[in-house]
Amino acid sequence: VGATRHGRKKTVFELKVECFWGRAYLASVNFGRDTIILRDGSIELYPTWWQSKVNAHTESPYNTWIREEGHLDKVWKLAETAAKIMGIDQVRIDIFITKGDPDAIAINENSISSGMGYRSHFEFMPKIWAQGHVEKWFKKYEGPGKDLPVYQLSYPDKTCPNQGLISSEPPYA
């Protein structure tokens, strides 16, 4: 629970979105129990110690507002836009969302060395990452920002690596 507006408390959560090759794979969120949200809107819950240890999830009846209010499409788009701008093979983008306001969305931070527990998805994630390297899904960036440090690459200035892959203006434009 975060800031108040007009005397009402806002519920703010952070979704940790794991992206590979510019595509969001899943989001992890801690509602006091392990929870994984998938691209299809499934919310996997690991409510007991045993389920957590053997990676046996159940569909969560909790926090379905994330799906029902339309937050997920915006979360996936924002995370993928950030990952594509970076031109990176793997990154975790942490995004704040606000219950009741799907447009109140913001990146908190990113991480290239996530220590999150992804339960049954963990065995597949390194395979997705490795496949891109084995099949050479990458190419050397030769665009207008090729000599810039990464922190100076800019979507609005058209100097980011995957400018052409971003199908629409980012949410902040």
C-alpha positions as a Python dict, from the first residue, in 0.01 Angstrom:
ca = {
    (1, 'V'): (0, 0, 0),
    (2, 'G'): (149, 325, -107),
    (3, 'A'): (71, 694, -133),
    (4, 'T'): (-271, 847, -87),
    (5, 'R'): (-463, 1055, -332),
    (6, 'H'): (-774, 1247, -229),
    (7, 'G'): (-762, 1060, 104),
    (8, 'R'): (-771, 713, -55),
    (9, 'K'): (-484, 468, -23),
    (10, 'K'): (-339, 328, -343),
    (11, 'T'): (-227, -32, -374),
    (12, 'V'): (105, -47, -557),
    (13, 'F'): (284, -369, -648),
    (14, 'E'): (610, -441, -823),
    (15, 'L'): (612, -703, -1098),
    (16, 'K'): (955, -841, -1184),
    (17, 'V'): (939, -922, -1555),
    (18, 'E'): (1196, -1158, -1703),
    (19, 'C'): (1272, -1085, -2070),
    (20, 'F'): (1473, -1290, -2318),
    (21, 'W'): (1570, -1154, -2658),
    (22, 'G'): (1326, -862, -2622),
    (23, 'R'): (1028, -1079, -2526),
    (24, 'A'): (870, -1095, -2180),
    (25, 'Y'): (852, -1452, -2051),
    (26, 'L'): (690, -1417, -1708),
    (27, 'A'): (645, -1186, -1413),
    (28, 'S'): (718, -1268, -1053),
    (29, 'V'): (546, -1090, -769),
    (30, 'N'): (547, -1144, -395),
    (31, 'F'): (203, -1114, -241),
    (32, 'G'): (328, -1278, 76),
    (33, 'R'): (348, -1608, -112),
    (34, 'D'): (532, -1710, -427),
    (35, 'T'): (340, -1602, -736),
    (36, 'I'): (429, -1626, -1106),
    (37, 'I'): (224, -1455, -1378),
    (38, 'L'): (248, -1588, -1734),
    (39, 'R'): (189, -1428, -2074),
    (40, 'D'): (-154, -1594, -2107),
    (41, 'G'): (-268, -1427, -1783),
    (42, 'S'): (-235, -1740, -1569),
    (43, 'I'): (-144, -1662, -1210),
    (44, 'E'): (50, -1951, -1058),
    (45, 'L'): (49, -1974, -681),
    (46, 'Y'): (273, -2190, -460),
    (47, 'P'): (81, -2161, -132),
    (48, 'T'): (232, -2436, 81),
    (49, 'W'): (584, -2528, 176),
    (50, 'W'): (547, -2861, -5),
    (51, 'Q'): (409, -2706, -327),
    (52, 'S'): (693, -2460, -321),
    (53, 'K'): (954, -2735, -287),
    (54, 'V'): (815, -2959, -564),
    (55, 'N'): (708, -2671, -794),
    (56, 'A'): (343, -2775, -787),
    (57, 'H'): (138, -2463, -848),
    (58, 'T'): (-233, -2396, -834),
    (59, 'E'): (-419, -2125, -1025),
    (60, 'S'): (-442, -1830, -790),
    (61, 'P'): (-784, -1694, -698),
    (62, 'Y'): (-609, -1388, -552),
    (63, 'N'): (-501, -1063, -715),
    (64, 'T'): (-683, -1136, -1040),
    (65, 'W'): (-733, -758, -1066),
    (66, 'I'): (-391, -748, -1233),
    (67, 'R'): (-536, -941, -1525),
    (68, 'E'): (-893, -810, -1510),
    (69, 'E'): (-799, -440, -1502),
    (70, 'G'): (-573, -473, -1808),
    (71, 'H'): (-238, -427, -1637),
    (72, 'L'): (-63, -722, -1803),
    (73, 'D'): (-69, -597, -2163),
    (74, 'K'): (88, -270, -2047),
    (75, 'V'): (344, -448, -1829),
    (76, 'W'): (455, -681, -2112),
    (77, 'K'): (475, -391, -2360),
    (78, 'L'): (677, -167, -2127),
    (79, 'A'): (919, -445, -2031),
    (80, 'E'): (968, -552, -2393),
    (81, 'T'): (1018, -194, -2509),
    (82, 'A'): (1289, -138, -2246),
    (83, 'A'): (1459, -470, -2332),
    (84, 'K'): (1454, -394, -2706),
    (85, 'I'): (1594, -46, -2653),
    (86, 'M'): (1879, -205, -2456),
    (87, 'G'): (1936, -466, -2726),
    (88, 'I'): (2012, -720, -2456),
    (89, 'D'): (1976, -1100, -2454),
    (90, 'Q'): (1834, -1119, -2100),
    (91, 'V'): (1715, -863, -1851),
    (92, 'R'): (1469, -840, -1565),
    (93, 'I'): (1261, -523, -1571),
    (94, 'D'): (1088, -435, -1243),
    (95, 'I'): (765, -244, -1299),
    (96, 'F'): (534, -71, -1052),
    (97, 'I'): (158, -101, -1112),
    (98, 'T'): (-130, 56, -921),
    (99, 'K'): (-455, -123, -845),
    (100, 'G'): (-746, 55, -1010),
    (101, 'D'): (-527, 253, -1253),
    (102, 'P'): (-368, 52, -1536),
    (103, 'D'): (-211, 371, -1675),
    (104, 'A'): (-14, 427, -1353),
    (105, 'I'): (283, 220, -1460),
    (106, 'A'): (653, 288, -1417),
    (107, 'I'): (985, 109, -1440),
    (108, 'N'): (1155, 86, -1103),
    (109, 'E'): (1482, -79, -1204),
    (110, 'N'): (1643, -348, -1416),
    (111, 'S'): (1869, -638, -1336),
    (112, 'I'): (2091, -861, -1545),
    (113, 'S'): (2159, -1103, -1261),
    (114, 'S'): (1822, -1193, -1120),
    (115, 'G'): (1816, -1406, -809),
    (116, 'M'): (1443, -1470, -826),
    (117, 'G'): (1304, -1820, -782),
    (118, 'Y'): (1108, -1906, -1093),
    (119, 'R'): (991, -2248, -978),
    (120, 'S'): (911, -2490, -1259),
    (121, 'H'): (1008, -2230, -1521),
    (122, 'F'): (1368, -2216, -1405),
    (123, 'E'): (1485, -2512, -1615),
    (124, 'F'): (1347, -2359, -1936),
    (125, 'M'): (1473, -2003, -1896),
    (126, 'P'): (1845, -2073, -1955),
    (127, 'K'): (1749, -2284, -2258),
    (128, 'I'): (1564, -1986, -2412),
    (129, 'W'): (1864, -1764, -2345),
    (130, 'A'): (2114, -2016, -2483),
    (131, 'Q'): (1909, -2091, -2794),
    (132, 'G'): (1947, -1732, -2910),
    (133, 'H'): (2324, -1757, -2883),
    (134, 'V'): (2347, -2099, -3049),
    (135, 'E'): (2121, -1993, -3337),
    (136, 'K'): (2280, -1645, -3353),
    (137, 'W'): (1963, -1440, -3309),
    (138, 'F'): (2184, -1138, -3244),
    (139, 'K'): (2379, -907, -3472),
    (140, 'K'): (2631, -633, -3415),
    (141, 'Y'): (2467, -291, -3390),
    (142, 'E'): (2592, -59, -3663),
    (143, 'G'): (2334, 221, -3626),
    (144, 'P'): (2372, 591, -3547),
    (145, 'G'): (2452, 529, -3180),
    (146, 'K'): (2709, 252, -3233),
    (147, 'D'): (2988, 455, -3072),
    (148, 'L'): (2780, 583, -2781),
    (149, 'P'): (2799, 438, -2430),
    (150, 'V'): (2485, 237, -2354),
    (151, 'Y'): (2357, 497, -2106),
    (152, 'Q'): (2344, 755, -2388),
    (153, 'L'): (2138, 543, -2629),
    (154, 'S'): (1799, 705, -2677),
    (155, 'Y'): (1472, 595, -2832),
    (156, 'P'): (1356, 952, -2907),
    (157, 'D'): (1694, 1038, -3064),
    (158, 'K'): (1680, 720, -3277),
    (159, 'T'): (2011, 587, -3143),
    (160, 'C'): (1893, 266, -2976),
    (161, 'P'): (1985, -74, -3123),
    (162, 'N'): (1643, -220, -3202),
    (163, 'Q'): (1458, 93, -3311),
    (164, 'G'): (1285, -94, -3594),
    (165, 'L'): (1158, -372, -3365),
    (166, 'I'): (958, -135, -3148),
    (167, 'S'): (617, -140, -3313),
    (168, 'S'): (468, 162, -3141),
    (169, 'E'): (571, 455, -2927),
    (170, 'P'): (677, 355, -2577),
    (171, 'P'): (429, 441, -2301),
    (172, 'Y'): (643, 736, -2187),
    (173, 'A'): (671, 905, -2530),
}
